[in-house]
């Protein structure tokens, strides 16, 4: 399982966070797709998950 709790990420020179207080639980074997308009948010989430594994 991948579990994230309260993850936030603000990139340099940005006033608005790409992620704010993200809570996520992904069961083992699950397939997850990241979609949305913000590339920064998808990248920040992928980096947070890869740091946990």
Rosetta silent file (secondary structure, phi, psi, omega in degrees, C-alpha in Angstrom):
SEQUENCE: XXXXXXXXXXXXXXXXXXXXXXXXXXXXXXXXXXXXXXXXXXXXXXXXXXXXX
SCORE:     score description
SCORE:     0.000 S_00000001
   1 L     0.000  142.568  171.166    0.000    0.000    0.000 S_00000001
   2 E  -106.421  128.916  179.892    1.054    3.541   -0.678 S_00000001
   3 E  -134.216  127.538  175.443   -0.174    6.035    1.895 S_00000001
   4 E  -122.157  140.551  179.747    0.373    9.781    1.944 S_00000001
   5 E  -138.425  121.250  175.814   -0.962   12.066    4.641 S_00000001
   6 E    67.067   30.966 -177.707   -0.954   15.852    4.657 S_00000001
   7 E   -79.183  129.728  176.611    1.496   16.212    1.744 S_00000001
   8 E  -130.439  148.568  178.579    1.951   19.756    0.446 S_00000001
   9 E  -148.065  123.866  173.269    4.287   21.101   -2.241 S_00000001
  10 L  -121.809  125.625  179.982    4.885   24.673   -3.359 S_00000001
  11 L   -79.487  152.979  178.663    7.404   25.254   -6.125 S_00000001
  12 L   -54.891  143.649  178.660    9.907   28.137   -5.915 S_00000001
  13 L    66.306   16.520  177.081    8.564   31.499   -7.091 S_00000001
  14 L  -116.764  136.686  179.873    4.969   30.238   -6.862 S_00000001
  15 L   -90.579  -23.301 -177.424    2.482   31.620   -4.357 S_00000001
  16 L  -105.323  131.863 -179.544   -0.061   28.833   -4.778 S_00000001
  17 L   -69.258  145.080  173.292    0.825   25.254   -3.810 S_00000001
  18 L   -72.216  -35.114  174.412    0.769   22.537   -6.464 S_00000001
  19 E  -130.826  140.668  178.376   -0.442   20.186   -3.696 S_00000001
  20 E  -136.503  113.077  176.116   -2.116   21.191   -0.459 S_00000001
  21 E    53.475   47.250  179.422   -2.747   18.713    2.368 S_00000001
  22 E   -71.025  128.487  171.568   -2.971   15.684    0.040 S_00000001
  23 E  -119.787  129.477 -175.097   -4.209   12.486    1.668 S_00000001
  24 E  -149.697  136.034  171.758   -4.020    9.343   -0.446 S_00000001
  25 E  -131.041  124.522  179.050   -4.218    5.596    0.078 S_00000001
  26 E  -121.989  115.980  179.771   -3.586    3.216   -2.810 S_00000001
  27 L   -65.687  152.143  177.597   -4.017   -0.498   -2.115 S_00000001
  28 L   -56.486  134.774  178.924   -1.336   -2.904   -3.313 S_00000001
  29 L    87.603   -7.333 -179.170   -1.925   -3.941   -6.911 S_00000001
  30 L   -74.585  150.631  175.201   -4.146   -0.956   -7.716 S_00000001
  31 L  -107.045  130.039 -176.575   -3.692    0.989  -10.939 S_00000001
  32 L  -123.756  136.139  174.935   -3.794    4.773  -10.604 S_00000001
  33 L  -118.459  130.211  177.599   -4.018    7.406  -13.331 S_00000001
  34 L   -97.357  120.159  178.276   -3.204   11.038  -12.637 S_00000001
  35 L  -130.867  157.078  177.440   -5.295   13.433  -14.708 S_00000001
  36 L   147.713  169.115 -174.527   -6.001   17.123  -14.491 S_00000001
  37 L   -77.154  -17.706 -173.284   -5.109   20.511  -15.918 S_00000001
  38 L  -101.116  109.204  176.349   -2.047   21.151  -13.738 S_00000001
  39 H   -62.887  -38.182 -178.970    1.179   19.483  -14.830 S_00000001
  40 H   -60.737  -41.402 -179.976    2.846   20.792  -11.660 S_00000001
  41 H   -67.155  -42.280  178.820    0.316   19.032   -9.441 S_00000001
  42 H   -63.902  -43.224  179.935    0.672   15.733  -11.294 S_00000001
  43 H   -64.998  -43.989  179.688    4.465   15.957  -11.152 S_00000001
  44 H   -61.880  -40.518  179.199    4.450   16.868   -7.439 S_00000001
  45 H   -67.264  -43.374  178.529    2.154   13.951   -6.651 S_00000001
  46 H   -61.366  -40.631  177.772    4.279   11.511   -8.660 S_00000001
  47 H   -65.544  -39.691  178.652    7.405   12.736   -6.840 S_00000001
  48 H   -64.521  -41.895  179.151    5.710   12.354   -3.456 S_00000001
  49 H   -67.409  -43.081 -178.741    4.654    8.800   -4.263 S_00000001
  50 H   -66.633  -28.687  176.293    8.063    7.817   -5.612 S_00000001
  51 H   -69.338  -26.869 -178.723    9.677    9.177   -2.441 S_00000001
  52 H   -84.183  -19.649 -176.109    7.447    6.861   -0.371 S_00000001
  53 L   -98.275    0.000    0.000    8.264    3.695   -2.319 S_00000001
